[in-house]
Amino acid sequence: MSTYVLRRLLLFVPTLLGASILIFVLMRLVPGDIAEILVYQTGSESSAIQQRQIRQIREELGLDRPIVTQYLEWIGGAVRGDFGRSYVQRRPVVEIIRERFPRSMELAVLTLLIAMVWAIPLGVISAVRQNGPLDHLARLVSLSGLSLPLFFTGALILYGLVRFFHWLPPLEFVSFTDHPTENLKQLIWPALAQAYYISAPITRLTRSQMLEVIRQDYVRTARAKGLAERAVVYRHALRNSLLPVVTFIGWWGGRLLGGLVIMEIIFVVPGMGSALIQAVSQRDYPTVQAVVFVMALVFLTVNLFVDLCYAWLDPRIRYA
């Protein structure tokens, strides 16, 4: 097991380094020059003055140096937790991440917890009660989750809250440490909307995997030995059918940090997704690079955790 974990950790570092290079290079290929944008916003009329200001800003921001030098300075600062200063907000980028990251992470964790608690048992029940009323109900719910666009589900929940409960999202975000109850009141609704969308494919995937596993010979043998049906389903069948489900949940968990932008906008949650959209529209290179880098780090970390879960679910994998 230790060898398996070590291999995964050694693979983590070059993957993260490659992602950082890709992020940095792609940002330099995006059309638009932040120096020109900042100068033209001032409204200077003289072309000579504008060009002189552009050169001065590019020199101050280090944009006139070779791209390799810029990357080495940036990745060196990132290792130390220094992502530079925001061109637009005029403050360290790490402050923006420290402010936005906990909000998106809390919303993502809450979304995944709701989705797993809801979808996996529903998929198991649907498979065990195949072609019964519960199976048809579960398939109807999952099909509706797949069919409804995410923004429509969020807007529908918000409309219901406003129409029937006279509740509007507060304009100011309240952290969990300051007021847990108010914080959950704000985040539970976008988490439910996103979880409903995610739980639909998880339910269908769990159902299909369970239907395949419960027909295996070892499951029939477990029943023939006199084991209780609950033990057969949850101890033998479910554990062996969870590998594809864990893969899908890990994939969704990794991309949730940036994939919650629709819910953040609808329910006024200032998180990482909305920060990224704002920074991209303003050509704020340091903020975009830092936010995407943190998202990539979270994605790779979640995938590392999923790989470790594989070894726990199926001991054969750790020896592969």
TABEL-V296830 format. One record per backbone hydrogen bond with DSSP energy under -1.0 kcal/mol. CO is the residue of the C=O (numbers start at 0). NH is the residue of the N-H. Records with the same first field share a line. If there is no record, write none. Layout:
# TABEL-V296830
CO=NH ; NH
This chain:
# TABEL-V296830
0=4
1=5
2=6
3=7
4=8
5=9
6=10
7=11
8=12
10=14
11=15
12=16
13=17
14=18
15=19
16=20
17=21
18=22
19=23
20=24
21=25
22=26
23=27
32=36
33=37
34=38
35=39
36=40
38=41
45=49
46=50
47=51
48=52
49=53
50=54
51=55
52=56
53=57
54=58
55=59
56=60
57=62
61=64
65=69
66=70
67=71
68=72
69=73
70=74
71=75
72=76
73=77
74=78
75=79
76=81
77=80
83=92
85=89
90=85
92=96
93=97
94=98
95=99
96=100
99=103
100=104
101=105
102=106
103=107
104=108
105=109
106=110
107=111
108=112
109=113
110=114
111=115
112=116
113=117
114=118
115=119
117=121
118=122
119=123
120=124
121=125
122=126
123=127
124=128
126=129
128=131
131=135
132=136
133=137
134=138
135=139
136=140
137=141
138=142
139=143
140=144
141=145
142=146
143=147
148=152
149=153
150=154
151=155
152=156
153=157
154=158
155=159
156=160
157=161
158=162
159=163
160=164 ; 166
174=178
178=182
179=183
180=184
181=185
182=186
183=187
186=190
187=191
188=192
189=193
190=194
191=195
192=196
193=197
194=198
197=201
198=202
199=203
200=204
201=205
202=206
203=207
204=208
205=209
206=210
207=211
208=212
209=213
212=215
215=219
216=220
217=221
218=222
219=223
220=224
221=226
222=225
227=231
228=232
229=233
230=234
231=236
232=237
235=239
241=245
242=246
243=247
244=248
245=249
246=250
247=251
248=252
249=253
250=254
251=255
254=258
259=263
260=264
261=265
262=266
263=268
268=270
270=274
271=275
272=276
273=277
274=278
275=279
276=280
277=281
278=283
279=282
282=284
283=287
284=288
285=289
286=290
287=291
288=292
289=293
290=294
291=295
292=296
293=297
294=298
295=299
296=300
297=301
298=302
299=303
300=304
301=305
302=306
303=307
304=308
305=309
306=310
307=311
308=312
309=313
313=316
316=319
